[in-house]
Amino acid sequence: MSRKTGWGKGKNDSLLGRHFGKLTTLKKVNRETGLYFECECDCGNQLIVSQRSLMNSKKRDCGKCNETS
């Protein structure tokens, strides 16, 4: 039997709206492999990033913001 976690409130809500490098967390995304956040890069691109990558500074931007249009 799996244990349910509270997605509505809790310590992970404090990550919403925070900046991690060029990324800003917008909302939590429920995935079986862990906790993820939908983020927006300063350049406007949106992407899904794991909480672990955000907290360990492994993901600081979308990876495309340095490309020229």
C-alpha positions in Angstrom: 0.0 0.0 0.0 1.5 3.3 -1.0 1.7 6.2 1.4 0.0 9.5 0.2 1.7 12.8 0.7 0.0 16.1 1.2 0.4 18.1 -2.1 -1.7 21.0 -1.0 0.4 22.3 1.9 3.8 21.6 3.4 7.4 22.4 3.2 7.7 21.9 -0.5 5.2 24.8 -1.0 8.0 27.1 0.2 9.8 26.4 -3.1 7.0 27.8 -5.2 7.9 31.2 -6.7 11.6 30.8 -5.7 14.5 31.5 -8.0 17.2 28.9 -8.7 19.7 30.6 -11.0 17.6 31.7 -14.0 14.7 29.4 -13.1 11.5 30.3 -11.2 9.3 27.6 -9.8 5.7 27.9 -10.9 3.9 24.7 -9.7 4.5 21.2 -8.4 4.2 18.3 -10.8 3.2 14.9 -9.5 5.4 12.1 -10.9 6.0 8.6 -9.7 9.8 9.1 -9.8 9.9 12.0 -7.3 8.9 15.6 -6.8 9.2 17.9 -9.8 8.4 21.5 -10.5 7.3 23.3 -13.6 9.7 26.2 -14.0 10.1 29.2 -16.2 13.5 30.4 -17.3 14.3 34.1 -17.4 14.3 33.8 -21.3 10.6 32.6 -21.2 11.1 28.9 -21.8 9.2 26.5 -19.5 10.5 23.1 -18.4 10.0 20.4 -15.8 12.8 20.1 -13.3 13.3 17.7 -10.3 13.4 19.1 -6.9 16.8 17.4 -6.4 18.3 19.1 -9.5 17.0 22.5 -8.2 18.3 22.0 -4.7 21.7 20.6 -5.7 22.2 23.5 -8.3 22.5 20.9 -11.1 19.9 22.8 -13.2 20.2 26.6 -13.2 18.7 27.5 -16.6 16.7 25.9 -19.5 19.9 25.2 -21.6 18.5 27.2 -24.5 18.7 30.7 -23.3 22.1 31.3 -24.6 21.1 30.3 -28.2 20.5 33.2 -30.5 17.3 33.5 -32.5 
